[in-house]
């Protein structure tokens, strides 16, 4: 279980005080620099609105932040494993390089061992870490109206073709093939459990997913068909609203989501998703319970399929559905995220009880 972080104000004060009690238990990601630090970092302190606090190094990396070169938050992990130390040093030397398993092997390391070590220490593999580190900056440049060439350079890609390939793996198409007058806009959202992609029209949100969800490319392909190819990158009012609501959710201040949604499934699937939204934070339901509540008690398997087809994570809380035996069961964003989300929501359940009393 991860360290249960205090509220934002407490952690920000600890950052100002360089409080060593949080060392190894809390880290700060600074949005203006893209860097994450220990709370004891000697660097100049950022403004509170530019800070997001995380319980692990892995969360910082998945959110797209780079390690600070003054306080070296990766040092304990690197010291514990020579392979991690060598690969992190290599990544720092060549952040723009497109790393492969062959590169890891050529350095004398076993692929499987390295994969397990990085997943254990950071929650992502070395190759995933390198890819996320490069793409975040480029995506943000384009989202703010920048040109593709500027996004490529900001992402540290010397090769335009390599940037196109990496970008296409994320969104399903190269940046040059995105529509210049879109009706659906993709954007990047940072969260404490890793970066997410939103796809919104000017009035509704169609998708909210973690960037490493395996089904993301398929889901984006369906939206591409719906929009007849008119998908681009940019800011929207629903995108700004969900970003604000996600910040409040992860800060522990609110579990309410009111961003207008656009469902893309069958009438049955929509009835399942509506029922999911009625599950209070901090509580869970089984597939069979959901089936009974929508008046289809024999449709447990269909409910499970609809649950898995949900493409609006967190807002339509499919993570609150568990097995009849209490097991976590599958989750597109990863079981570790499902566990963490349920842990986060215990706070809201406790707050709800206190308010009722």
N, C-alpha and C positions, 0 to 999 in steps of 0.2 A: 504494500500500500504506500502511496506517495505521501509525503509530508503535507499535512492539512494547512494550507496557507492562510494567514490572517488577511484582513481586508486591505484594500489598496493603500489607504492612508497610513496604516501601521507600517506596511512594507516600504512605502516611500520615505517615511521618517527614518526607518532602519537604514535605507540607502544614504540619506543625508548624514546619518551618524556613523556610517561605515560599521554597522553592528556585526561583529564576528559571530554572534550566536546563530545567524542564519546561513553561515557559510556551508555550502554543500546541500542546503535545504531549500534555498530560494535564489532565483536569478532574475535579472531585469533585462528585458528587450527594449531597445530604444528605437522608436520608429523613424526618427530623423536621420539616424546613422546606419541602421540595419545591423547593429552590433548588440550582442548580449554580454552581460558582465556579472560578476559576483557583486553582492551588495557592499563588499569592502573595497571595491575598485577605487583607486586614487584619482581617476579621471574626473574632469569637471562634471558636475551633476546636471542631468537633463531636467527639463520641466516635467512636472507630474503628468500632464496630459500626453506626453510623448512616451510614457513608461507603461509597459505591460509586464506583470510578474508571473513567473513560471516556477513550478515545483521541481523541474529537472532540466538537465542539459538537453535531453532528447526532445522535450517540448519546445525549447528555444530553437533547436535546429529545424524541427518540423515546421515551425512558424516562419522559417526562412532567414533567421538571424545568423550572423557570423560571430565567431568567438572574438572577444576583445583581446588585443595584443598587449594590453597593459596589465590586466589582472589574470589572464590566462585561465579561464574557467575549465578548459579541457585538460589541464595539466594532470590532475589526479588520475583520470582515466588513462591518459597517455603513459604515465609513470607505471601504471599497473600492468600494461600490456605493450611490449615493444612493437608489435605489429600496428597497433592503433597509433602509437607515437610516430612511427615512420610514415604511415599513410596520411595522417593529419598534417605532418610537416610537408609532405609532397603536395597535398592539396593547397596549402598556403603558398607554396612556391609557384604552382600552376593552377590557379583557380579557374582559368578560362579553358583549360584542357578538357577534352571529352574522354573521361576515364572509362576503361573497360576491364573486364575480368582478366584479359590478357596482360594488361599493365600490372595488375595486382600479382599475377603469377610470375611475371618477369622480375618482380622485386623479391621473389623467393618465398612468398606467402601462400598458404593453402586457402583456396577460395571459400570453402565451407567454413573453415575456422574463422576467417576474417568476417564472414557474414554473420556468424553467431555472435562474435565478440561485439561488433558494432550494434547489432540488434539488442543485445543484452545491456550495453552501456548507454545507447542513445535512442533506441526504439526504431532506428532506420539503418539500412545498410550503408556502406561507404559510397556505393554508386548512387544511391538515392540522395545521400547528403550532398554529393558533388552536383547533382542535377538540380536540386532545389535551390542550392546556393546561387546558381547561375540564372535560373529562369525568373526568380522573383523580381529582380531589378529590371529585367527587360519587360516583363508583363506590366509592371507599374508605370514604366515610361510610356507604353502604348495606351494604357488606361487613361493617362493624363493628357492624351492627345499627341504624344510624340511620334516621330516617324519610325518606320521599321529599322532603318539603319542605326538610328540613335538607340533603339531598344536593344539591338544586337550588340552594340558597343557597351551599353550599360550592363548587359548581362555577361560581358567578358568573353564573347565569342568572336574570335578573329575570322572565322569562316562563316559566311552568310548561309551556306548550305547546312552546316552543323546546327546553326540556330533554327533554321526552318524545320529540320528534322526533330529537334528537341521540342520545339513549340508545337509541332503537329502531333507529337505523342501525347501532349497535354490536352489540346483542344480539338484534335482530330483533323486539323488542316493547318497549312503553313500560314504565317502572318500575312503574306502578300495576297492570300486568297480570301481573307476576311472581307466582308462587305463594307464599302465606304459609307453607305447610307443604311445602316442596319435597323431592323425592328426589334431585335433581341441583342442585348449587350452583356458580354461576359466581364466579370471583374474579379479581383483577387481580394480575399478577406483573411486577415490574420486572426487566429484564435490560439488559446493556450494549449489546445490539443492538435495544433498543426494548421497549415493554410487550407482555406476552402475556396471553391469557385462558386460564384453566383452567376446566374443567367436571368436577366430581367428585361421586361419590356418597360416602357415609360410609366406603366401603371401597375404591373404585377410581377411577382417573382415566380419563375418557372423551375428553377433548379438551385439547390444549395447542397454541395457535396465536398467532402475532403478530397484534396487533389490526388491522393494515392488510391482512391477507390477504383477497383478493377473495372467496374461497370461504367465509369465516368465517360469513357470514349463512346460507348454504345448509347448512353443517355444523351450525350451531346449530338450524336448522329440523328437521333429521333427529333430533337429540337430543330436541327438543321433542316430536316424534311418539313417540319411544321412551318418554319419561317421561310421555306423555299430558298434556302441558301443565304438569307439576309441576316447573318449573325456577325457581329463585330465585337469590339472591345470599347468600353466606356463607362461613364458614371451615370446612374439614374437615381431618381428619388427613392424607389423601393430598395435599390442597392444600398443607398446611404442609411435607410431606415433599418434594414436587417443588420448592417454593420454595427450600428448603435445598440440594437437590441442584443446582439451577440456579446458585445462588450459588457453590457449590464448583466447578462446571464453568467458569464465567466467571472465577473467581479463579485458575484453573490448578491447583487442588489435587486434583480428582477428576473423571473422566469416567464414573463409574459411576452408573447410574440403577436404583434398585430399587423405585420407586413402583409399586404394583400397577396394572395396566392393564386396561381393558375395551375389547376390539376391537369394532368395529361393522360389519365387512365380511364378504364371502363367505369360504368356506374357502380358496379360491385366494389372495385378497388377504391373508388372515392368514398363509398360508405365505410370501408375499413379505415381509411385515412382520417375521416371525420371522427370516427370512434377513438382512434389513437390520440387525437387532440383533446379528448375529454379525460384522458388519464392524468390525474394530478401529478405534479413533480414530486419525486420521492416515492412514488408508488409504481407498481408494475402489474401486468396482466399476462395471462397465458393466451396462446392462440385460440384455444377452445373457449375461453371466457369472451374473447372478442367476437367469435362466431356466434355465441349465444346472444350477446348484446345487440348484434345487428339483425337478429331474427333468423340466422342461418346456422343452427347448431351443428349440422352435419358437414359444414364447409370449412373445417379446420385447416385442411391443406390449402384450400383456395385463399384463406386468410393469410397463411404463411407466405404464399406466393405474392399476394398484394403487398404484404409487409416488406418483402425483399425488393419489390419494384418501386418502392417509394424513393423519389429523387429530391425530396426536400427535407434533408436531415435536420434533426433537432427541433425544428418548428413542427413538423409532423413526427412525433417522437417514437419512431419504431424501435429505438433503443430501450423503451420501457416494456417491451414484450419479451417474455422469457419462457423457457420450457415449462411444461406442467410439473416437472420434478424440481423446479427452481433453478435449473441450469441456465447459463447466459444464452445459449444457442448462438446462431450465426449473426454477424453484423458486418455490413459492407465496409464500414470504416475501421474494422478490426475489433476483436474482442477486448483488447486492452483499452480502447477508447470507450466501448460500451460500459466496461467496469468503472472507468473514471467518471463518465457522465452520471451513472447511478450514484456514485459517491458524492459528486458535486450536488446532486439534487436532494441528498439527505438534509442538507442545510435548509432548503426551501420547505421540506416537510416539517422540520423542527420549527422554523419560523411560522409556518401556518398554524401549528398547534399552539404556539405561544400566543399568537394573535387571537385565536379562538377562545383561549382562557382569559 
